[in-house]
């Protein structure tokens, strides 16, 4: 819009027509983040807690699979939506509780849903305002999204160079379509998600070795997780997968260099 509101109907603004009232979606997410901190949610996002409560968690999943799935998806979605740190550990829990296939599927769905929530909140609250403010120094991002929004966002998700929360918000500045955002995000995070899920899938063997060496340590919270205990098939496969994900930026850079030479 190029015209302003009539002088008799002015809404409080900041800067070039920015309405503070539009910040309510981000305000809700900020309140959710604060609530999680105050509730001590971070105390549960530790490897020690997972090891200590692994039997109870596994029993809950066995006895109430549908409820466990809904609870996991809801917690993960909320954590991503409010940008609460520790999503990687939640992913490991998902791998332990649900296995590689189901754990990866649930995590991708939940992470994509949470990312979409914060994307929509940022777009409706600050999208147009920030787009005007950052246009002079975000030209590279703008050009990437304008040329091919899906491919560009997919690569940003696939290549772990930027924090996940940052890539949740940046597309809101460039008016990326919701469908494009959802599909590119869902597909792009699969490799990294699978790596952490595999790590969780092998956690049962790791806990078994801990208990064999020090019976009762899991319940007491005294287990010592050394590097040797991670040398089981699940964690080894996970570490190999993480190495592959880490090499993606190098491969992408070389492919771009070759394409540049070809042109």
Residue pairs with C-beta under 8 A, 6 or more apart in sequence:
4 17
5 11
11 19
11 21
12 19
12 20
12 21
13 19
13 20
14 20
15 129
16 129
16 132
18 129
22 124
22 125
22 126
23 125
23 126
24 125
25 120
25 121
25 122
25 124
25 125
26 121
26 122
26 125
26 126
28 121
29 81
29 82
29 83
29 117
29 118
29 121
30 82
32 78
32 81
32 82
33 82
33 83
33 84
36 42
36 78
36 79
36 82
36 84
37 84
41 79
41 84
42 84
42 85
42 86
43 49
45 85
45 86
45 89
45 90
46 89
47 89
47 92
47 225
48 221
48 223
50 57
50 89
50 92
50 93
50 96
50 203
51 207
51 210
51 218
51 221
51 223
51 225
52 218
52 219
52 220
52 221
54 96
54 203
54 204
54 207
54 218
55 218
55 219
57 93
57 96
57 97
58 96
58 97
60 68
61 68
61 97
61 98
68 97
69 98
69 106
72 93
72 94
72 97
72 98
72 106
72 110
73 106
73 109
73 110
73 113
74 110
75 90
76 87
76 90
76 91
76 94
76 106
76 107
76 110
76 111
76 114
77 110
77 111
77 113
77 114
77 117
78 84
78 114
79 86
79 87
79 90
79 114
80 87
80 110
80 111
80 113
80 114
80 115
80 117
80 118
80 164
80 168
81 113
81 114
81 115
81 117
81 118
82 118
83 118
83 165
83 168
87 111
87 164
88 196
90 107
91 103
91 107
91 193
91 196
91 197
91 200
92 196
92 197
92 199
92 200
92 203
93 200
94 103
94 104
94 106
94 107
94 197
94 200
95 103
95 104
95 196
95 197
95 198
95 199
95 200
95 201
95 202
95 203
96 103
96 200
96 201
96 203
96 204
97 103
97 200
98 106
99 201
100 194
100 197
100 198
100 201
103 197
103 200
103 201
104 190
104 193
104 194
104 197
107 193
107 196
107 197
108 186
108 189
108 190
108 193
109 186
111 164
111 185
111 189
111 193
112 182
112 185
112 186
112 189
115 164
115 168
115 181
115 185
116 178
116 181
116 182
116 185
118 165
118 168
118 169
119 168
119 169
119 171
119 172
119 178
119 181
120 172
120 178
122 168
122 169
122 172
123 172
123 175
126 172
127 172
127 173
127 175
130 172
130 173
131 173
131 174
131 175
134 173
135 142
138 173
141 170
141 173
141 174
142 174
144 152
145 152
145 153
145 171
145 174
145 176
146 174
149 171
149 174
149 176
149 177
149 180
149 184
150 180
150 183
150 184
151 184
153 167
153 171
153 176
153 180
153 181
153 184
153 185
153 188
154 184
154 187
154 188
155 188
155 252
156 162
156 167
156 170
156 188
157 167
157 184
157 185
157 187
157 188
157 189
158 188
158 189
158 191
158 248
158 252
159 248
159 249
159 252
160 192
160 245
160 246
160 248
160 249
161 249
164 189
171 181
191 241
191 244
191 245
191 248
192 242
192 245
194 241
195 238
195 241
195 242
195 244
195 245
196 238
196 242
197 238
198 234
198 235
198 237
198 238
198 241
199 234
199 235
199 238
199 239
201 234
201 238
202 232
202 233
202 234
202 235
202 236
202 237
202 238
203 234
203 235
204 234
205 232
205 233
205 234
206 225
206 229
206 230
206 232
206 234
206 235
207 218
207 223
209 229
209 232
210 217
210 218
210 223
210 224
210 225
210 229
211 217
211 218
211 223
214 222
214 223
214 224
217 223
217 224
230 236
230 239
